[in-house]
Amino acid sequence: YATTYCGVTFDLTNTASTNAYRNRPIGKPMAQSFTDPWGRTYSPGNFQNTYDGQCYKIIDYRLRCYASEDVQFAGLFGEIMNATIRNIVMVASSPGSPGSGYIISEYNSSTGRSAGIGALVGLSYAENKTLQCTITNCTVSGYAVVYYNNASAGVLPNNVSTGGLIGYNMGAVSNCSSNCYLVAAQINDGNSKLIIVSGLIGSCTNGSV
């Protein structure tokens, strides 16, 4: 038990780039490094386990991934593989207001990788059918899910897939819904990129809904 943390408050919902303790997605692609607020570098993997929200409400989860952070997949979960996600309820208390729930990604890619943004999952990945993720009984309500790219900040991703629930899906999704306040993708450079925007799932490849 670290007594130095007694009486200290950490605001996870403050998404300013200066807040070292702000929310970050659960799970990143393999081998993509992450530097913590103290300068230590890690290479965390994607999420490969079971998460049961038991239908408790996650209210006003706020996530903003800045271009400098190299977060390819943004959501409550970034990238999942061979995982089970169930009974998660995400609710924005005041849709459209600054203090309500949102997922914002400003991902830039110098290698042409694609970006995935969803309130629940950025990428549900499967190497093959036997390793598909299962996502059941999950709902998203009132969230703003937005991809934004300022061309002056870096190189654009190859493709962008934005969904109210899931950005890219290769898994099995059942009994899930999304009723978002806003799902959008904005690119300012005028280049012709493949931009996919959907209220539920941005792109579904070898998956099922």
N, CA, C and O of each residue as an XYZ file, in Angstrom:
836
protein
N       0.846     -1.188      0.000
C       0.000      0.000      0.000
C       0.888      1.246      0.000
O       1.745      1.403      0.869
N       0.681      2.112     -0.961
C       1.514      3.306     -1.094
C       0.873      4.457     -0.322
O      -0.076      5.075     -0.807
N       1.380      4.747      0.866
C       0.787      5.785      1.709
C       0.915      7.172      1.097
O       0.176      8.084      1.470
N       1.852      7.341      0.156
C       2.026      8.646     -0.471
C       0.817      9.043     -1.313
O       0.693     10.209     -1.688
N      -0.083      8.097     -1.621
C      -1.263      8.402     -2.414
C      -2.462      8.793     -1.545
O      -3.506      9.168     -2.078
N      -2.334      8.714     -0.251
C      -3.449      9.067      0.625
C      -3.815     10.544      0.455
O      -2.954     11.422      0.516
N      -5.090     10.796      0.243
C      -5.562     12.160      0.121
C      -5.296     12.805     -1.225
O      -5.551     13.996     -1.401
N      -4.779     12.026     -2.191
C      -4.480     12.564     -3.523
C      -5.597     12.176     -4.476
O      -6.041     11.028     -4.475
N      -6.054     13.114     -5.285
C      -7.137     12.865     -6.236
C      -6.587     12.832     -7.658
O      -5.825     13.713     -8.056
N      -6.979     11.807     -8.425
C      -6.604     11.700     -9.823
C      -7.862     11.823    -10.672
O      -8.806     11.051    -10.502
N      -7.878     12.776    -11.573
C      -9.051     13.016    -12.415
C      -8.868     12.288    -13.750
O      -8.215     12.800    -14.660
N      -9.445     11.101    -13.855
C      -9.309     10.306    -15.076
C     -10.114     10.892    -16.225
O      -9.829     10.605    -17.388
N     -11.115     11.710    -15.916
C     -11.999     12.229    -16.969
C     -11.485     13.515    -17.596
O     -12.037     13.973    -18.596
N     -10.455     14.097    -17.038
C      -9.849     15.287    -17.628
C      -8.931     14.838    -18.759
O      -7.861     14.284    -18.505
N      -9.336     15.071    -19.998
C      -8.600     14.523    -21.139
C      -7.555     15.482    -21.700
O      -7.054     15.259    -22.803
N      -7.215     16.543    -20.970
C      -6.159     17.451    -21.422
C      -4.835     16.703    -21.537
O      -4.552     15.813    -20.735
N      -4.027     17.059    -22.525
C      -2.763     16.358    -22.748
C      -1.817     16.492    -21.565
O      -0.895     15.689    -21.420
N      -2.028     17.491    -20.720
C      -1.173     17.698    -19.555
C      -1.537     16.804    -18.374
O      -0.797     16.749    -17.392
N      -2.664     16.105    -18.457
C      -3.083     15.228    -17.365
C      -2.488     13.836    -17.565
O      -2.937     13.082    -18.428
N      -1.482     13.502    -16.770
C      -0.787     12.214    -16.930
C      -1.668     11.038    -16.547
O      -1.340      9.902    -16.892
N      -2.774     11.263    -15.848
C      -3.602     10.171    -15.344
C      -4.933     10.051    -16.080
O      -5.865      9.424    -15.575
N      -5.027     10.637    -17.250
C      -6.284     10.564    -17.989
C      -6.528      9.140    -18.499
O      -5.618      8.312    -18.548
N      -7.776      8.885    -18.875
C      -8.144      7.561    -19.388
C      -7.342      7.202    -20.633
O      -7.017      8.061    -21.453
N      -7.030      5.916    -20.755
C      -6.396      5.378    -21.959
C      -7.077      4.058    -22.307
O      -7.607      3.388    -21.420
N      -7.073      3.674    -23.582
C      -7.744      2.423    -23.959
C      -7.136      1.216    -23.259
O      -5.945      1.200    -22.947
N      -7.961      0.209    -23.019
C      -7.499     -1.065    -22.476
C      -7.037     -1.924    -23.650
O      -7.859     -2.350    -24.462
N      -5.743     -2.183    -23.749
C      -5.213     -3.028    -24.817
C      -4.756     -2.250    -26.025
O      -5.492     -1.419    -26.557
N      -3.521     -2.526    -26.464
C      -2.953     -1.913    -27.659
C      -2.405     -3.014    -28.554
O      -2.167     -4.127    -28.086
N      -2.199     -2.716    -29.853
C      -1.589     -3.710    -30.731
C      -0.229     -4.153    -30.211
O       0.499     -3.373    -29.597
N       0.102     -5.407    -30.465
C       1.382     -5.948    -30.033
C       2.537     -5.102    -30.575
O       2.500     -4.629    -31.711
N       3.542     -4.926    -29.755
C       4.808     -4.285    -30.123
C       4.709     -2.777    -30.308
O       5.708     -2.140    -30.642
N       3.524     -2.182    -30.100
C       3.440     -0.721    -30.124
C       3.728     -0.215    -28.715
O       2.961     -0.473    -27.787
N       4.813      0.490    -28.562
C       5.279      0.882    -27.238
C       4.422      1.987    -26.638
O       3.703      2.697    -27.342
N       4.517      2.111    -25.337
C       3.783      3.127    -24.587
C       4.732      3.710    -23.539
O       5.394      2.960    -22.822
N       4.801      5.020    -23.445
C       5.643      5.681    -22.456
C       4.765      6.274    -21.370
O       3.870      7.072    -21.649
N       5.022      5.881    -20.132
C       4.187      6.358    -19.035
C       4.626      7.767    -18.613
O       5.624      8.280    -19.119
N       3.884      8.396    -17.687
C       4.192      9.786    -17.312
C       5.586      9.985    -16.728
O       6.070     11.115    -16.655
N       6.239      8.898    -16.310
C       7.572      9.004    -15.725
C       8.685      8.641    -16.706
O       9.845      8.501    -16.319
N       8.315      8.490    -17.991
C       9.310      8.236    -19.013
C       9.677      6.780    -19.201
O      10.573      6.471    -19.988
N       9.015      5.881    -18.505
C       9.294      4.450    -18.659
C       8.504      3.902    -19.851
O       7.327      4.215    -20.026
N       9.164      3.087    -20.660
C       8.555      2.590    -21.892
C       8.172      1.116    -21.741
O       8.953      0.302    -21.249
N       6.947      0.793    -22.178
C       6.426     -0.568    -22.128
C       5.900     -0.951    -23.512
O       5.648     -0.088    -24.353
N       5.741     -2.230    -23.732
C       5.084     -2.715    -24.955
C       3.929     -3.622    -24.545
O       4.037     -4.844    -24.643
N       2.827     -3.035    -24.086
C       1.691     -3.846    -23.634
C       1.007     -4.520    -24.809
O       1.080     -4.042    -25.941
N       0.347     -5.625    -24.534
C      -0.345     -6.338    -25.595
C      -1.807     -5.970    -25.677
O      -2.294     -5.123    -24.928
N      -2.510     -6.622    -26.607
C      -3.941     -6.418    -26.706
C      -4.643     -7.188    -25.584
O      -4.033     -8.013    -24.904
N      -5.931     -6.905    -25.404
C      -6.692     -7.523    -24.324
C      -7.142     -8.911    -24.765
O      -7.842     -9.043    -25.769
N      -6.746     -9.952    -24.023
C      -7.085    -11.335    -24.359
C      -7.639    -12.033    -23.111
O      -7.010    -12.935    -22.559
N      -8.805    -11.605    -22.687
C      -9.383    -12.172    -21.485
C     -10.890    -11.966    -21.522
O     -11.448    -11.657    -22.574
N     -11.543    -12.133    -20.397
C     -12.991    -11.924    -20.286
C     -13.270    -10.695    -19.427
O     -12.703    -10.531    -18.346
N     -14.147     -9.845    -19.924
C     -14.582     -8.676    -19.158
C     -16.101     -8.702    -19.103
O     -16.770     -8.596    -20.131
N     -16.635     -8.844    -17.909
C     -18.084     -8.864    -17.689
C     -18.461     -7.633    -16.871
O     -18.141     -7.541    -15.686
N     -19.148     -6.687    -17.518
C     -19.555     -5.468    -16.829
C     -20.746     -5.635    -15.915
O     -21.085     -4.719    -15.165
N     -21.401     -6.812    -15.966
C     -22.546     -7.133    -15.114
C     -23.659     -6.091    -15.226
O     -24.467     -5.932    -14.312
N     -23.690     -5.387    -16.356
C     -24.720     -4.396    -16.684
C     -24.716     -3.165    -15.774
O     -25.674     -2.392    -15.762
N     -23.635     -2.991    -15.016
C     -23.477     -1.717    -14.320
C     -23.168     -0.634    -15.345
O     -22.540     -0.908    -16.367
N     -23.602      0.585    -15.081
C     -23.438      1.665    -16.047
C     -22.055      2.319    -15.925
O     -21.593      2.638    -14.829
N     -21.417      2.507    -17.069
C     -20.219      3.341    -17.163
C     -20.700      4.687    -17.698
O     -21.045      4.805    -18.874
N     -20.722      5.691    -16.841
C     -21.331      6.977    -17.173
C     -20.240      8.004    -17.503
O     -19.317      8.232    -16.721
N     -20.377      8.611    -18.683
C     -19.504      9.721    -19.105
C     -18.028      9.352    -19.131
O     -17.180     10.137    -18.706
N     -17.720      8.156    -19.631
C     -16.319      7.822    -19.899
C     -15.807      8.763    -20.983
O     -16.436      8.913    -22.030
N     -14.669      9.391    -20.730
C     -14.127     10.358    -21.677
C     -12.698      9.974    -22.040
O     -11.852      9.756    -21.172
N     -12.451      9.898    -23.349
C     -11.138      9.482    -23.854
C     -10.756     10.369    -25.025
O     -11.536     10.538    -25.961
N      -9.552     10.937    -24.975
C      -9.015     11.673    -26.110
C      -7.592     11.191    -26.352
O      -6.734     11.286    -25.475
N      -7.353     10.672    -27.553
C      -6.037     10.169    -27.932
C      -5.405     11.164    -28.894
O      -5.916     11.389    -29.992
N      -4.303     11.753    -28.483
C      -3.657     12.797    -29.271
C      -2.729     12.186    -30.320
O      -2.271     11.052    -30.187
N      -2.467     12.970    -31.365
C      -1.637     12.486    -32.469
C      -0.271     12.025    -31.984
O       0.270     11.047    -32.501
N       0.282     12.702    -31.019
C       1.626     12.378    -30.534
C       1.690     11.066    -29.772
O       2.782     10.551    -29.530
N       0.527     10.503    -29.381
C       0.518      9.297    -28.550
C       0.518      8.006    -29.354
O       0.749      6.937    -28.790
N       0.264      8.075    -30.655
C       0.321      6.889    -31.520
C      -0.640      5.787    -31.057
O      -0.279      4.610    -31.038
N      -1.849      6.173    -30.690
C      -2.868      5.189    -30.294
C      -3.688      4.842    -31.529
O      -4.548      5.618    -31.947
N      -3.423      3.679    -32.110
C      -4.031      3.307    -33.391
C      -5.517      2.989    -33.246
O      -6.312      3.335    -34.120
N      -5.894      2.337    -32.158
C      -7.286      1.933    -31.952
C      -7.789      2.515    -30.635
O      -7.199      2.295    -29.578
N      -8.890      3.263    -30.717
C      -9.377      4.010    -29.559
C     -10.784      3.572    -29.182
O     -11.633      3.341    -30.043
N     -11.012      3.463    -27.890
C     -12.303      3.107    -27.326
C     -12.085      2.744    -25.867
O     -10.967      2.846    -25.363
N     -13.131      2.324    -25.189
C     -12.932      1.786    -23.837
C     -11.874      0.684    -23.896
O     -10.980      0.619    -23.053
N     -11.996     -0.189    -24.919
C     -10.952     -1.154    -25.254
C     -10.316     -0.722    -26.570
O     -11.018     -0.391    -27.525
N      -8.991     -0.726    -26.617
C      -8.300     -0.378    -27.856
C      -8.346     -1.536    -28.841
O      -9.100     -1.503    -29.814
N      -7.532     -2.566    -28.584
C      -7.548     -3.777    -29.413
C      -7.789     -4.985    -28.519
O      -7.159     -5.134    -27.472
N      -8.711     -5.847    -28.945
C      -8.962     -7.102    -28.238
C      -8.748     -8.258    -29.201
O      -8.931     -8.108    -30.409
N      -8.356     -9.420    -28.664
C      -8.162    -10.613    -29.484
C      -8.458    -11.840    -28.636
O      -7.996    -11.938    -27.499
N      -9.228    -12.778    -29.184
C      -9.583    -13.999    -28.458
C     -10.156    -13.654    -27.084
O      -9.839    -14.303    -26.087
N     -10.997    -12.631    -27.046
C     -11.538    -12.123    -25.790
C     -13.059    -12.258    -25.769
O     -13.704    -12.427    -26.804
N     -13.607    -12.181    -24.567
C     -15.054    -12.148    -24.376
C     -15.409    -10.856    -23.641
O     -14.934    -10.602    -22.534
N     -16.244    -10.057    -24.274
C     -16.706     -8.803    -23.689
C     -18.229     -8.891    -23.572
O     -18.913     -9.127    -24.569
N     -18.756     -8.704    -22.382
C     -20.203     -8.845    -22.228
C     -20.747     -7.937    -21.130
O     -20.050     -7.553    -20.191
N     -22.032     -7.616    -21.298
C     -22.801     -6.904    -20.271
C     -22.183     -5.548    -19.897
O     -22.110     -5.192    -18.721
N     -21.744     -4.804    -20.911
C     -21.208     -3.471    -20.670
C     -22.229     -2.433    -21.136
O     -22.729     -2.505    -22.259
N     -22.530     -1.481    -20.277
C     -23.488     -0.428    -20.578
C     -22.764      0.913    -20.444
O     -22.340      1.288    -19.351
N     -22.625      1.629    -21.557
C     -21.966      2.935    -21.563
C     -23.018      4.013    -21.821
O     -23.725      3.968    -22.828
N     -23.118      4.974    -20.916
C     -24.159      5.991    -20.996
C     -23.525      7.376    -20.888
O     -22.724      7.630    -19.989
N     -23.884      8.263    -21.801
C     -23.519      9.681    -21.697
C     -24.690     10.412    -21.045
O     -25.819     10.356    -21.532
N     -24.412     11.087    -19.953
C     -25.503     11.652    -19.152
C     -26.165     12.851    -19.815
O     -27.360     13.081    -19.629
N     -25.396     13.621    -20.589
C     -25.940     14.820    -21.224
C     -25.381     14.944    -22.629
O     -24.483     15.751    -22.867
N     -25.901     14.149    -23.572
C     -25.331     14.098    -24.929
C     -25.154     15.479    -25.551
O     -26.073     16.299    -25.556
N     -23.958     15.716    -26.072
C     -23.673     16.977    -26.744
C     -23.032     18.020    -25.870
O     -22.477     18.990    -26.386
N     -23.087     17.857    -24.554
C     -22.472     18.835    -23.660
C     -21.004     18.486    -23.436
O     -20.641     17.313    -23.526
N     -20.152     19.465    -23.147
C     -18.713     19.212    -23.003
C     -18.361     18.192    -21.920
O     -17.358     17.490    -22.041
N     -19.160     18.103    -20.880
C     -18.847     17.195    -19.790
C     -19.390     15.800    -19.965
O     -19.231     14.964    -19.076
N     -20.028     15.524    -21.089
C     -20.642     14.220    -21.310
C     -19.629     13.252    -21.932
O     -18.483     13.623    -22.187
N     -20.061     12.016    -22.173
C     -19.148     10.984    -22.647
C     -18.720     11.162    -24.094
O     -19.531     11.515    -24.950
N     -17.435     10.915    -24.366
C     -16.952     10.998    -25.740
C     -15.680     10.165    -25.926
O     -14.949      9.882    -24.977
N     -15.447      9.788    -27.180
C     -14.217      9.125    -27.620
C     -13.700      9.938    -28.798
O     -14.393     10.072    -29.806
N     -12.498     10.478    -28.686
C     -11.911     11.280    -29.757
C     -10.525     10.729    -30.080
O      -9.713     10.512    -29.181
N     -10.263     10.508    -31.349
C      -8.943     10.046    -31.792
C      -8.370     11.019    -32.805
O      -9.064     11.472    -33.716
N      -7.080     11.338    -32.632
C      -6.365     12.179    -33.584
C      -5.190     11.406    -34.199
O      -4.173     11.991    -34.569
N      -5.351     10.094    -34.298
C      -4.244      9.227    -34.711
C      -3.663      9.609    -36.067
O      -4.395      9.808    -37.037
N      -2.342      9.707    -36.120
C      -1.597      9.882    -37.360
C      -0.695      8.680    -37.565
O      -0.256      8.068    -36.591
N      -0.409      8.329    -38.808
C       0.427      7.169    -39.076
C       1.525      7.512    -40.063
O       1.260      8.026    -41.150
N       2.746      7.226    -39.681
C       3.870      7.423    -40.599
C       4.139      6.169    -41.426
O       4.981      6.183    -42.323
N       3.421      5.081    -41.124
C       3.637      3.819    -41.832
C       2.401      3.356    -42.595
O       2.386      2.245    -43.125
N       1.367      4.188    -42.660
C       0.180      3.832    -43.426
C      -0.764      2.885    -42.727
O      -1.629      2.296    -43.376
N      -0.625      2.715    -41.392
C      -1.561      1.849    -40.677
C      -2.938      2.499    -40.618
O      -3.069      3.719    -40.716
N      -3.960      1.667    -40.456
C      -5.336      2.159    -40.400
C      -5.738      2.463    -38.964
O      -5.185      1.899    -38.021
N      -6.708      3.361    -38.807
C      -7.191      3.751    -37.484
C      -8.605      3.234    -37.268
O      -9.430      3.263    -38.181
N      -8.884      2.755    -36.047
C     -10.216      2.288    -35.687
C     -10.691      2.956    -34.415
O      -9.969      2.992    -33.419
N     -11.911      3.489    -34.443
C     -12.456      4.203    -33.290
C     -13.874      3.715    -33.024
O     -14.711      3.707    -33.926
N     -14.140      3.312    -31.797
C     -15.480      2.927    -31.371
C     -15.631      3.236    -29.901
O     -14.638      3.238    -29.173
N     -16.826      3.493    -29.446
C     -17.014      3.788    -28.026
C     -16.585      2.603    -27.167
O     -15.940      2.788    -26.135
N     -16.935      1.397    -27.582
C     -16.596      0.203    -26.808
C     -15.237     -0.370    -27.204
O     -14.381     -0.597    -26.348
N     -15.039     -0.606    -28.515
C     -13.817     -1.272    -28.993
C     -13.328     -0.606    -30.272
O     -14.109     -0.343    -31.186
N     -12.020     -0.335    -30.326
C     -11.433      0.175    -31.565
C     -11.257     -0.917    -32.602
O     -11.633     -0.739    -33.760
N     -10.684     -2.058    -32.195
C     -10.480     -3.200    -33.087
C     -10.753     -4.497    -32.352
O     -10.120     -4.790    -31.337
N     -11.696     -5.274    -32.865
C     -11.916     -6.649    -32.418
C     -11.220     -7.546    -33.426
O     -11.736     -7.778    -34.519
N     -10.038     -8.053    -33.054
C      -9.145     -8.719    -34.006
C      -9.236    -10.236    -33.885
O      -9.448    -10.770    -32.796
N      -9.073    -10.927    -35.019
C      -9.045    -12.389    -35.023
C      -8.035    -12.866    -36.055
O      -8.130    -12.517    -37.231
N      -7.064    -13.665    -35.615
C      -6.111    -14.256    -36.554
C      -6.796    -15.311    -37.405
O      -6.420    -15.525    -38.558
N      -7.807    -15.976    -36.834
C      -8.612    -16.945    -37.570
C      -9.935    -17.119    -36.835
O     -10.138    -16.546    -35.765
N     -10.828    -17.909    -37.412
C     -12.175    -18.070    -36.859
C     -12.170    -18.645    -35.442
O     -13.045    -18.321    -34.639
N     -11.192    -19.494    -35.132
C     -11.166    -20.119    -33.811
C     -10.738    -19.146    -32.722
O     -10.917    -19.425    -31.536
N     -10.178    -18.013    -33.112
C      -9.715    -17.013    -32.141
C     -10.573    -15.756    -32.180
O     -10.126    -14.685    -31.768
N     -11.800    -15.880    -32.672
C     -12.687    -14.716    -32.735
C     -13.079    -14.225    -31.342
O     -13.259    -15.018    -30.417
N     -13.205    -12.930    -31.211
C     -13.756    -12.350    -29.987
C     -15.271    -12.511    -29.976
O     -15.907    -12.605    -31.026
N     -15.829    -12.540    -28.792
C     -17.275    -12.588    -28.610
C     -17.702    -11.355    -27.816
O     -17.239    -11.123    -26.699
N     -18.589    -10.576    -28.416
C     -19.090     -9.367    -27.762
C     -20.604     -9.483    -27.676
O     -21.283     -9.501    -28.702
N     -21.137     -9.561    -26.464
C     -22.569     -9.792    -26.289
C     -23.161     -8.853    -25.240
O     -22.519     -8.491    -24.253
N     -24.405     -8.479    -25.496
C     -25.207     -7.735    -24.529
C     -24.513     -6.446    -24.076
O     -24.419     -6.171    -22.880
N     -24.036     -5.671    -25.030
C     -23.379     -4.398    -24.730
C     -24.134     -3.257    -25.410
O     -24.616     -3.409    -26.533
N     -24.235     -2.127    -24.736
C     -24.953     -0.988    -25.297
C     -24.161      0.302    -25.076
O     -23.443      0.462    -24.089
N     -24.323      1.210    -26.033
C     -23.732      2.549    -25.943
C     -24.844      3.550    -26.219
O     -25.603      3.395    -27.176
N     -24.939      4.578    -25.377
C     -26.014      5.559    -25.538
C     -25.486      6.968    -25.291
O     -24.876      7.245    -24.259
N     -25.734      7.860    -26.265
C     -25.479      9.282    -26.089
C     -24.060      9.751    -26.317
O     -23.790     10.945    -26.191
N     -23.134      8.853    -26.650
C     -21.725      9.224    -26.783
C     -21.446      9.944    -28.105
O     -22.165      9.774    -29.090
N     -20.394     10.742    -28.096
C     -19.825     11.285    -29.326
C     -18.565     10.489    -29.632
O     -17.661     10.404    -28.801
N     -18.506      9.903    -30.833
C     -17.355      9.109    -31.262
C     -16.804      9.777    -32.512
O     -17.456      9.782    -33.556
N     -15.611     10.337    -32.409
C     -15.114     11.224    -33.463
C     -13.655     10.917    -33.795
O     -12.816     10.765    -32.908
N     -13.379     10.831    -35.089
C     -11.990     10.832    -35.561
C     -11.717     12.194    -36.176
O     -12.475     12.679    -37.016
N     -10.612     12.803    -35.738
C     -10.256     14.119    -36.259
C      -8.777     14.113    -36.601
O      -7.954     13.661    -35.803
N      -8.433     14.614    -37.788
C      -7.038     14.668    -38.189
C      -6.724     16.020    -38.796
O      -7.377     16.462    -39.741
N      -5.727     16.661    -38.247
C      -5.208     17.904    -38.799
C      -3.954     17.550    -39.588
O      -2.963     17.103    -39.011
N      -3.993     17.746    -40.893
C      -2.914     17.277    -41.755
C      -1.562     17.845    -41.377
O      -0.536     17.215    -41.633
N      -1.540     19.021    -40.773
C      -0.269     19.625    -40.407
C       0.394     18.902    -39.239
O       1.579     19.100    -38.972
N      -0.370     18.070    -38.549
C       0.166     17.397    -37.366
C       0.926     16.120    -37.709
O       1.653     15.607    -36.859
N       0.789     15.598    -38.902
C       1.484     14.359    -39.240
C       0.933     13.720    -40.490
O       0.311     14.387    -41.317
N       1.159     12.430    -40.631
C       0.748     11.683    -41.816
C      -0.589     11.003    -41.551
O      -0.826     10.480    -40.462
N      -1.453     11.016    -42.547
C      -2.770     10.420    -42.387
C      -2.699      8.896    -42.360
O      -1.830      8.309    -43.005
N      -3.609      8.242    -41.616
C      -3.709      6.792    -41.686
C      -4.114      6.341    -43.095
O      -4.611      7.131    -43.897
N      -3.891      5.061    -43.371
C      -4.299      4.514    -44.653
C      -5.815      4.542    -44.787
O      -6.344      5.041    -45.781
N      -6.518      4.003    -43.783
C      -7.981      4.012    -43.735
C      -8.424      4.404    -42.327
O      -7.658      4.304    -41.369
N      -9.662      4.849    -42.225
C     -10.236      5.183    -40.917
C     -11.620      4.552    -40.840
O     -12.447      4.733    -41.734
N     -11.865      3.807    -39.760
C     -13.169      3.194    -39.554
C     -13.703      3.619    -38.187
O     -13.104      3.324    -37.152
N     -14.837      4.315    -38.203
C     -15.426      4.851    -36.979
C     -16.818      4.281    -36.795
O     -17.655      4.379    -37.692
N     -17.072      3.687    -35.643
C     -18.381      3.115    -35.354
C     -18.856      3.500    -33.971
O     -18.046      3.715    -33.069
N     -20.160      3.588    -33.798
C     -20.700      3.924    -32.495
C     -20.329      2.916    -31.426
O     -20.096      3.283    -30.274
N     -20.272      1.644    -31.803
C     -19.926      0.567    -30.865
C     -18.488      0.088    -31.085
O     -17.685      0.054    -30.153
N     -18.172     -0.287    -32.352
C     -16.868     -0.866    -32.692
C     -16.356     -0.218    -33.969
O     -17.119      0.030    -34.902
N     -15.059      0.053    -33.999
C     -14.448      0.581    -35.215
C     -14.277     -0.493    -36.268
O     -14.954     -0.468    -37.296
N     -13.372     -1.444    -36.022
C     -13.153     -2.601    -36.899
C     -13.568     -3.857    -36.151
O     -13.186     -4.056    -34.998
N     -14.360     -4.711    -36.816
C     -14.832     -5.931    -36.171
C     -14.492     -7.165    -36.992
O     -14.834     -7.254    -38.172
N     -13.816     -8.116    -36.357
C     -13.579     -9.439    -36.943
C     -14.162    -10.530    -36.042
O     -13.873    -11.712    -36.227
N     -14.983    -10.130    -35.068
C     -15.510    -11.076    -34.105
C     -16.997    -11.307    -34.259
O     -17.609    -10.906    -35.249
N     -17.572    -11.967    -33.253
C     -18.999    -12.290    -33.237
C     -19.703    -11.342    -32.272
O     -19.440    -11.359    -31.070
N     -20.601    -10.515    -32.810
C     -21.316     -9.515    -32.018
C     -22.790     -9.896    -31.961
O     -23.403    -10.151    -32.998
N     -23.363     -9.938    -30.766
C     -24.778    -10.297    -30.646
C     -25.435     -9.509    -29.518
O     -24.809     -9.199    -28.504
N     -26.706     -9.195    -29.722
C     -27.525     -8.510    -28.725
C     -26.866     -7.218    -28.236
O     -26.866     -6.922    -27.041
N     -26.309     -6.462    -29.170
C     -25.655     -5.193    -28.836
C     -26.347     -4.051    -29.575
O     -26.971     -4.264    -30.614
N     -26.234     -2.846    -29.036
C     -26.864     -1.692    -29.680
C     -26.032     -0.440    -29.438
O     -25.221     -0.370    -28.515
N     -26.261      0.541    -30.295
C     -25.607      1.835    -30.162
C     -26.577      2.927    -30.576
O     -27.178      2.874    -31.649
N     -26.718      3.908    -29.715
C     -27.552      5.077    -30.002
C     -26.746      6.320    -29.626
O     -27.007      6.969    -28.613
N     -25.759      6.633    -30.470
C     -24.817      7.699    -30.160
C     -25.365      9.072    -30.534
O     -26.194      9.208    -31.434
N     -24.887     10.068    -29.832
C     -25.225     11.447    -30.164
C     -24.564     11.842    -31.483
O     -25.166     12.538    -32.301
N     -23.313     11.392    -31.687
C     -22.564     11.754    -32.891
C     -21.527     10.685    -33.188
O     -20.801     10.240    -32.299
N     -21.467     10.274    -34.462
C     -20.387      9.422    -34.958
C     -19.864     10.097    -36.214
O     -20.614     10.275    -37.174
N     -18.586     10.479    -36.227
C     -18.097     11.296    -37.330
C     -16.606     11.098    -37.540
O     -15.886     10.672    -36.637
N     -16.154     11.418    -38.755
C     -14.732     11.430    -39.084
C     -14.454     12.663    -39.917
O     -15.152     12.934    -40.894
N     -13.439     13.406    -39.530
C     -13.099     14.645    -40.224
C     -11.619     14.650    -40.569
O     -10.765     14.493    -39.696
N     -11.322     14.834    -41.855
C      -9.946     14.938    -42.328
C      -9.817     16.234    -43.099
O     -10.623     16.528    -43.981
N      -8.802     17.004    -42.763
C      -8.707     18.364    -43.288
C      -7.818     18.519    -44.517
O      -7.775     19.599    -45.107
N      -7.105     17.458    -44.919
C      -6.125     17.675    -45.985
C      -6.695     17.498    -47.382
O      -6.031     17.844    -48.359
N      -7.920     16.963    -47.507
C      -8.530     16.801    -48.817
C      -8.077     15.571    -49.569
O      -8.520     15.349    -50.696
N      -7.203     14.757    -48.983
C      -6.758     13.540    -49.659
C      -7.901     12.537    -49.746
O      -8.812     12.544    -48.918
N      -7.842     11.685    -50.746
C      -8.881     10.670    -50.920
C      -8.482      9.426    -50.132
O      -7.735      8.584    -50.630
N      -8.976      9.313    -48.909
C      -8.758      8.154    -48.057
C     -10.081      7.418    -47.913
O     -11.149      7.989    -48.131
N      -9.998      6.142    -47.542
C     -11.203      5.370    -47.277
C     -11.666      5.689    -45.860
O     -11.025      5.303    -44.882
N     -12.772      6.390    -45.764
C     -13.322      6.794    -44.471
C     -14.666      6.096    -44.299
O     -15.578      6.279    -45.106
N     -14.781      5.299    -43.247
C     -16.009      4.558    -42.976
C     -16.604      5.064    -41.662
O     -15.916      5.125    -40.643
N     -17.875      5.423    -41.697
C     -18.569      5.902    -40.501
C     -19.891      5.149    -40.391
O     -20.653      5.082    -41.355
N     -20.161      4.587    -39.223
C     -21.388      3.819    -39.031
C     -21.886      3.976    -37.602
O     -21.096      4.148    -36.674
N     -23.171      3.918    -37.439
C     -23.753      4.069    -36.109
C     -23.436      2.916    -35.189
O     -23.390      3.107    -33.974
N     -23.210      1.702    -35.729
C     -22.961      0.525    -34.886
C     -21.526      0.029    -35.044
O     -20.734      0.092    -34.104
N     -21.194     -0.465    -36.238
C     -19.858     -1.020    -36.499
C     -19.332     -0.396    -37.774
O     -19.985     -0.447    -38.816
N     -18.134      0.202    -37.690
C     -17.570      0.863    -38.855
C     -17.299     -0.107    -39.986
O     -17.791      0.084    -41.097
N     -16.523     -1.144    -39.718
C     -16.155     -2.128    -40.734
C     -16.204     -3.514    -40.121
O     -15.698     -3.736    -39.021
N     -16.817     -4.445    -40.840
C     -16.942     -5.831    -40.350
C     -16.339     -6.757    -41.397
O     -16.892     -6.919    -42.485
N     -15.194     -7.370    -41.061
C     -14.479     -8.270    -41.966
C     -14.383     -9.642    -41.349
O     -13.738     -9.813    -40.314
N     -15.011    -10.621    -41.961
C     -15.016    -12.003    -41.452
C     -15.630    -12.114    -40.064
O     -15.420    -13.100    -39.358
N     -16.381    -11.106    -39.683
C     -17.080    -11.146    -38.405
C     -18.566    -11.354    -38.617
O     -19.022    -11.561    -39.742
N     -19.314    -11.296    -37.533
C     -20.768    -11.484    -37.624
C     -21.465    -10.551    -36.653
O     -20.937    -10.213    -35.593
N     -22.676    -10.139    -37.044
C     -23.479     -9.249    -36.206
C     -24.893     -9.790    -36.147
O     -25.753     -9.200    -35.493
